Each structure stands twice: as structure tokens, then as C-alpha cells.
């Protein structure tokens, strides 16, 4: 596939996620895809795993939407720089097994994802985000102090 096609598919996946149309997103995912969320230490496998990964992001933030800021692509992959905007209106599972109750606060979280393609389908998705920023925006941890120049 061309770089342009890979960028288009990535954008279609984000658009389907934003519209809660997970099945439409899965049309672009390989049966044996792997999703790695480095910031949560989670790995999801297969198309059903891809669905669970999307649900994992939407559960505490049902209004969550991704904005693609920029893309860089080749014939086998595309890197997406994005912003996730959402309101925390449902319980959120924490890495230690506890739940954070809804705060009603909004987050604006930059993140990057790398999609790798095989035979026109997403074969892997690796995602990196700064969860400390999200936790601070939600008031779940103190906001870091600004560094002095």
C-alpha cells in the first residue's frame, strides 16, 4: 500500500472511534493484529482485542474524540500525532486495580501511535501517551511544578 493509503486508513479508524463505530474501524484490522499501550502496560490481540482497546479508551470518557495533528507515513506504516479530548464521566480503571470515580473534568492529552500494515490491514498498533498529564488534568495527582529556565 502507498503512504497516502495508510494515512487514509488511520484517519478512518480514528473517525470510526470518534463515532463509536468500532465495527467500521475493525474493517481495517488484521485478524491477528497486536495493540500495545505502552503507558498502561497493556497488550491486546486480534480484532476482538482491537475492539477491547477502543472500549478501554471510551469507557471512562464516552465523549472522547481523537484529532489527528500530523501524520508521517511510508508503504508499511504510519505514525500519527494526535490529541485525545474527553470528559471523565464514568469510572476509570487504574493500573493498581482500583477505580477512579468520575471527576467531570476534561482532558486534552497528546499521544502518538504507530500503525504497521500488512496486506492492507493494520497488523500492529503501538501507542505512547503521557498518563501523568491526564491524571494531573483530572486532579487525581498534583500538577507538576513548572521548571525554572
C-alpha positions in Angstrom: 0.0 0.0 0.0 1.1 3.6 -0.5 1.8 6.0 2.3 -1.3 8.0 1.3 -3.5 4.9 1.6 -2.0 4.1 5.0 -2.7 7.7 6.3 -6.3 7.5 5.0 -6.9 4.2 6.8 -5.5 5.5 10.0 -7.8 8.6 9.8 -10.8 6.3 9.0 -10.0 4.3 12.1 -9.9 7.4 14.3 -13.2 8.7 12.7 -14.9 5.4 13.4 -13.6 5.5 17.0 -14.9 9.1 17.4 -18.4 8.0 16.1 -18.4 4.8 18.4 -18.5 2.7 15.2 -16.0 0.1 16.3 -17.1 -2.4 13.7 -16.2 0.1 11.0 -12.8 0.5 12.4 -12.3 -3.3 12.6 -12.8 -3.5 8.8 -9.2 -2.2 8.6 -7.7 -4.5 11.2 -6.0 -7.9 10.6 -7.3 -11.0 12.4 -4.0 -11.4 14.2 -3.3 -7.7 15.0 -1.5 -6.7 18.1 -2.1 -3.5 20.1 0.4 -2.3 22.7 -0.4 0.5 25.0 3.0 1.3 26.5 1.6 3.8 29.0 -0.8 1.3 30.5 1.4 -1.8 30.1 -1.4 -3.5 28.2 -1.3 -5.6 25.1 -4.4 -6.6 23.1 -4.5 -9.4 20.4 -6.6 -9.9 17.4 -9.6 -8.0 16.1 -11.5 -8.5 19.3 -8.5 -7.2 21.2 -8.5 -4.1 19.0 -12.2 -3.6 19.9 -11.4 -4.0 23.6 -8.6 -1.5 23.2 -11.0 1.1 21.8 -13.6 0.3 24.5 -10.8 0.7 27.1 -10.3 4.3 26.0 -14.0 5.1 25.6 -15.3 3.6 28.9 -14.3 6.4 31.3 -14.6 9.0 28.5 -17.7 8.3 26.4 -17.5 11.6 24.6 -13.8 11.1 23.8 -12.6 12.1 20.3 -9.2 11.9 18.6 -7.9 14.8 16.5 -5.1 13.9 14.1 -2.5 16.7 14.3 0.0 15.2 11.9 1.0 12.0 10.1 4.2 10.6 8.7 3.9 7.6 6.5 5.6 5.0 4.4 4.5 2.0 2.4 4.3 -0.2 5.5 3.5 2.1 8.4 2.1 5.5 9.5 2.9 7.5 12.6 0.1 9.6 14.0 0.5 12.6 16.3 -2.9 13.1 17.9 -4.8 14.8 20.7 -7.5 13.0 22.7 -10.1 15.3 24.1 -12.7 13.9 26.5 -14.7 14.4 29.7 -14.2 11.9 32.6 -17.8 10.8 33.2 -17.5 7.1 34.2 -15.2 5.1 36.5 -11.7 4.6 35.2 -9.7 1.5 35.9 -6.3 2.3 37.4 -3.1 0.3 36.8 -3.1 -0.8 40.5 -6.6 -2.4 40.1 -8.5 0.4 41.8 -11.1 2.6 40.1 -11.1 6.4 39.9 -14.6 7.8 40.2 -15.8 10.2 37.5 -14.4 13.7 38.1 -16.4 15.5 35.4 -13.2 17.1 34.3 -12.0 17.4 30.7 -8.6 16.2 29.4 -6.6 17.2 26.4 -4.0 14.5 26.0 -1.4 14.5 23.3 -0.3 11.0 22.1 1.5 9.2 19.3 0.6 5.9 17.6 2.4 3.8 15.0 0.3 1.6 12.8 2.0 -1.1 10.8 0.3 -2.6 7.8 0.3 -6.0 6.1 -1.9 -6.8 3.1 -3.8 -3.6 3.5 -4.8 -4.2 7.2 -3.4 -2.9 10.5 -1.1 -5.6 11.7 0.1 -3.7 14.8 -0.6 -0.6 16.7 1.9 0.8 19.3 0.6 3.7 21.3 2.5 6.2 23.6 0.9 8.8 25.8 1.8 10.7 29.0 -0.7 9.4 31.5 0.7 11.6 34.2 -0.5 14.6 32.3 -4.0 13.1 32.1 -4.0 12.2 35.8 -3.0 15.8 36.7 -5.7 17.2 34.4 -8.3 15.1 36.2 -7.0 16.2 39.6 -6.0 12.6 40.6 -2.4 13.6 41.2 -0.8 17.0 41.9 0.1 19.0 38.8 3.8 19.2 38.3 5.5 22.4 39.1 7.0 24.4 36.2 10.7 24.0 35.8 12.8 27.2 36.1 14.7 28.2 32.9 
